[in-house]
Amino acid sequence: MTNRKALLVIDMQKGSFTPKTPRFDADGVVRRINELAAIFRELNFPVIYIQHDGTGTGEFEKNSTEWENLDELIVESNDILIDKYANDVFYKSDLQSKLSELRVDELFISGCATDFCVESSIQSALTKDYNITVVSDGHTTGERPHLEAKKVIEHYNWVWQNMISTKGNIEVKNFVRIKNDITIKIRSTIA
C-alpha cells in the first residue's frame, strides 16, 4: 500500500447525544472532527462516517432519527457512509473492503463512545496491521457509574499510547498536533 490516510468518524449519531446521554466536550469534539475532515477532503483523503445500524433491535434503526449523524457534523456528498452492526466497525461491515479498494493503510480515528465502539475499533484495526492515529481530543463518551467521562477518555488515550503494536503503528495525538504534522508534510512535499 501507499501510505494513504483515511479519517474514520465513528457513531456521531443523534441517538448517542441526547439529554439522557450527555457526552464530554461534544461541541469541541464535533468542531475538531469537522476541521480535520475538511483537511482530509482538501488532500483528497477519504472521510468515512460510520453509523451504527441497530435494525431489528429497536435502537438506532436505519433511517430513524437516532440513526442519523448529528446535524452539527459536516458530511459532504463525496464522503463515505458505512453501517456497522457491533462495537467493532469492521465486524460484518463493508469497511475493510472499502479501505482495501481505496488503498488505505493509515487510519485517523475519532468518534463516540471512547470506551465502546472507538476502543473496539482501534483494537480491531491494530490486529489488521493498520497504522493508527487516535485523535486524542476527537473522541468522547459519557459519565460512567465509577468514572467521569473526562477520566475515561484520559485512561483510553493512555492505554492506546502504551499498546504493543503489530505490523502497524499506533499514535495518540491531539487535533492541533495532527493539523501541524499534516501541514509540515505537505510543505515538505511541495518544496
N, C-alpha and C positions, 0 to 999 in steps of 0.2 A: 504494500500500500504506500501511499504517497504523503503521509502526514497531513491528511485532510481533516479539518476540525468540523464539529457539529455542536450546537447548543441544544441540550435537552431541557425542556421545561416540563416538569412532572406535576400533574394533578393540581394546577392552579385553577380549580373549578369552584363555581358558586356554592356547591354543596359542602365544600370544606371550609368556607369562610362565612359563617353565619353568626348571629348574636350568641348562639349556644356554643359555637366553636371558634372563639376569637383566636387569632394567630399572632405570634410575636412579630412586631415590626412589619406587618403586612404591607402597608403603603410603601415603606422603604424597599422591601423585597421586590414588589411589583415594579417600582421605578428602576431598580438596578437591572432586573430582568429585561425590561423594555429597552434600556440603554445598551445592554450587552447584545440583545437581539438586533438592534439597529447596526451595531458594529459588524456583527456576523453577516448580516444581509449585504452591507456595503462591500465586504470582502468576498462575497459570493459563497459563503459557507452556509450550510443548511441550518435552519432553525426548526426544531421539531417539538411540537406540543403534544404531550402525552395526556390522554384523558382516560380516567377510569370508567369503564363500561360495566355497570352492575346489572345489565339486563337479566331479568328474572329474579333478582334479589330484593326488589322493592326500593333499592337505593342506587343513585347515580344511573338510573335507566337512560339509555342512549336517547338523545334529543330532548330530555327533560331539562327543566331549568337548573337543577342541581348539577347536571352533567356538563352544562355549558362552561366555557372558560370565563374568568372574571371579566367584567366589562372594561375594567381599567387596563387589562392586558392588551397590548397592541399585537394583533395577529394579522399578518399580511396575506394576501391571496396566494403568494408563492411559498408560504411556509407549509410545512408538512404536519398533518394531523394523524396521530396514530392512537387507536384504542388499546387499552391494556385491561387485563382481567384478573390480576392478582397484584400483590405488593411489588413484585419484580416486573419491571417494564418489559423484560424480554420474554416472559412466560406466555406462550401461545399467542404472541402478538406478531405484527409484521415488522417490528423494529430491527431485528437482526438482518433480515433480508434487505430492508431499505438501506441500512448502513453499509452493507456489502455492495449494494447497487451503486451507492454514492461514493464508494471507496473511502469511507470514513474510518480512521483508526484512532482519533483523538476526540474524547467527549468532554464537554464542559457541562457540569450537571448542576441544576437548580430545581427549586420547586417545593412541594409540600407532600407529605409531612416528613420532616427530618428523620424521625425515629421509626418510620414505617416504610413508605414507598421509596423515599430518597435513599435511605440506608440499604434496603434490599436491592435496589437497582445498582448502587455502587458496588456492592459485593458481587453481584452477578456480572457486571461489566468487567470487573477485575479478573474474574475467572475466565473471561473471554479474551484476555490479553489486550484490552484497550488501554491506551494512555488516558488518564483521567485527571481532570482538574475540577475539584469541587469548588463552587463559588461560595466561600465561607459566609458571606452575608447575603447570599442569594437563595437561601432555603429557610423554611420556617416550620413551626409546629405550635401546638397549644400547650397549655398548662397540663401537667400530669399529677396524679394524686400524691406523688412523693418528690416531685422535682418541678421547678419553674421552667417554663419554655426556654428562657434565655440560657439556663444551665444545661438543658437537653441539647441545644444547638452547640454550645461550647464543648460539651462532652463528645459529641459525634465529630466535630471538627478535630478534636484531639485524637480520637480513635483513628480517623482516616489519615491523619498526618503520620501516624505510627504503625500503619499496616505494612505487612510484608507483601510486596507486590509480586506478580507473576512475571510474564514477559513484558507486560505493560508497566506503566509507571503511574503513581498517584501523588497528586499535589493538592494542597488546600490553600487557596489564595482569595483575598477579598477582591471586590469589584474593581477598585482603583488600581490595584497591582496588575490584575488581568488586563485592564484597559491600557495601562502603561506598557506592559510587556508586548501586547499586540502592536501598539504604536511603534515601539522600538524595532520590532521585527519588520514591519512594513517599511520604515525608513531605511533599514539596512539593506532590504531587498531592492529599493529604488536607487540607492546610492551606488 
